[in-house]
Amino acid sequence: MKNLIKGCLFFVLLLMTVTGCKNDPPVYPAGLLKTGTITYTLNGPETTIVDNVYFDVILPGIDAPKGNTQILGGTNADNAFTIQTAIAKTGTSDIDYIQIGHYTGTVGSVVITSFSTTDGKTGNIQGTFTADLVNVDTDEVANGVTGTFNITQ
């Protein structure tokens, strides 16, 4: 009987130990938290990208007189997203290059409605875009693709 009680007690203690152990959520240093969304409508329903969303800015200077902004997102070739434009401030600019999945193009415009960065790597950027794209695999044309972006990093 003693062995049965000891065995049950050991099992209960073991069960309490295993179920009571949980990994704490990660604690990131200040300034590393990124939040961002890119939303677009391309041949159907609205799509939102939240994974691996970020921006990279070259501030105005000798190499890029007006600056340059690149907005990126996605995790693979099917949902990859890129916009490049020769502006690094609020305002409207032509799109130099855009890719959404297997669609690419150079015809369109981007409107940056909120822009705040001192180093090109941290801050906030928000805006909208409109573009005409072509599927690189099928040559299918997608005119009037629209979307928004809101990224804080």
N, C-alpha and C positions, 0 to 999 in steps of 0.2 A: 504494500500500500504506500509505504514511504517513497519507493522508487516511482510509482505512478504520480504522486503529488509533485515530487521533484521534477519529473519529466514535463508535467503540465505547466508548472511554474516556469521552468526554463523556456518552454515554447511560448508562453504568454509574454515573458520578458523579451525574447527574441522578436516576436511579432511587434511589440511596442517599439522596439529599437528601430526595426526596419521601416515601419510605417511613419515613424516620427521624424525620420531624416529626409529633409527636402533641400534641394539646392536653392540658395538665395538667388534672386534675379541679379543680373550683372549691374554693377555700379560704374558708370562711365565718368571720367573726369569732365568738368565743366568745359563747354565749348566743342565737344565732340559729337553731341547729339544732332542728328540730321533729321529733318522732317521735310517731306516734299511730296507733291502729287503732280502728275501730268495727266490730263484728261483730253481725249480727242474722239472725234467721230469720223470714221473711215468706212465707207460701204456698209453701213448698218448701225448697230447699237454703239452707244458711248462706251469707251474703254478707259479705265483708269490704271495708271502705273504708279505704284508706291515703292517698289523695290529698286534699290540702287539708283535713286534719283539725286542728281546733284548739278551744280553749275560750276563753270570755270570762266573767269574773266581776265582778259588782258586789259588793264586800264590804259586810257589814252596816253600816248607817248610817241617816241620817234618811230618805232617799228609799226605801230598801229595808231595813226593820228586820231581816229575817232574811238579807238578801242575795239574790242572784239568780245563777244559773248557766246559761249557754247553751253547748251542745256542738254543733259543726257539722262537716260533712264533705261530700265529694263535689265533682264538677266540672260537673254539668249537671242539668237538671230531672229526668232519669230516675234519677239516683242521689243527689240532694240529701238531706241528713240534718240535722235540727235537733231538739234537745230543749231546752226551757226549763223551769226549775223555780225556785221561790222558796226556795232554800236555798243557802248558800255555806259548807258545812262537811260533814263526814262525817255520815251519817245517812240516813233514809228520808223522802221527800217525794212529794207528788202531782206529776204532770206537768202543767204549765200548757199546754203545746203540744208536739206532736210531729209531724214530717213525715219520711216515708221515701219518696222518689220522688214518686209521685202519690197516696200515702196520707197522710191527716192524722188527727189526733185530739187529744182533751183528757182522755181517760180512761186512767189508768195510774199507775204509780209508778216512781220512780228511787231506787236505793240507791247513795249515794256511799260507797265503802269506803276510799278514800285521797284526801286533799285537802291540797295544799300550794301556797300562793301568797301573796305579800305585796303584789303590785300588781294582781292580777286578769288579768295577761297572760302571766306566766311561772310555771312550776312544774309540778305533776303532778296529774292527776285520774284516778281509776279507779272503776269501778262497774258496775252492771247496771240493766236496765230491763225493764218489762213494760207492754204497752199494747194497747188495742183501737183499730183504725184503720178508716177508710173511704176507698175510692178515690174521689177527687174527679171522675174522668171517668166511672166506671161505677157508682158507689154500692155496689160490692162491699165486703162487710165482712170484715175480717181480725182475728179475736179471738185474744188470747194471743200477740201478737208479742213475742219476747224478744230480748235482746241484751246486749252488754257494750261498754265503752269503756275505753281506756287511752291517755292523751295526756300527753306531756311536751313542753313548749315553753319 
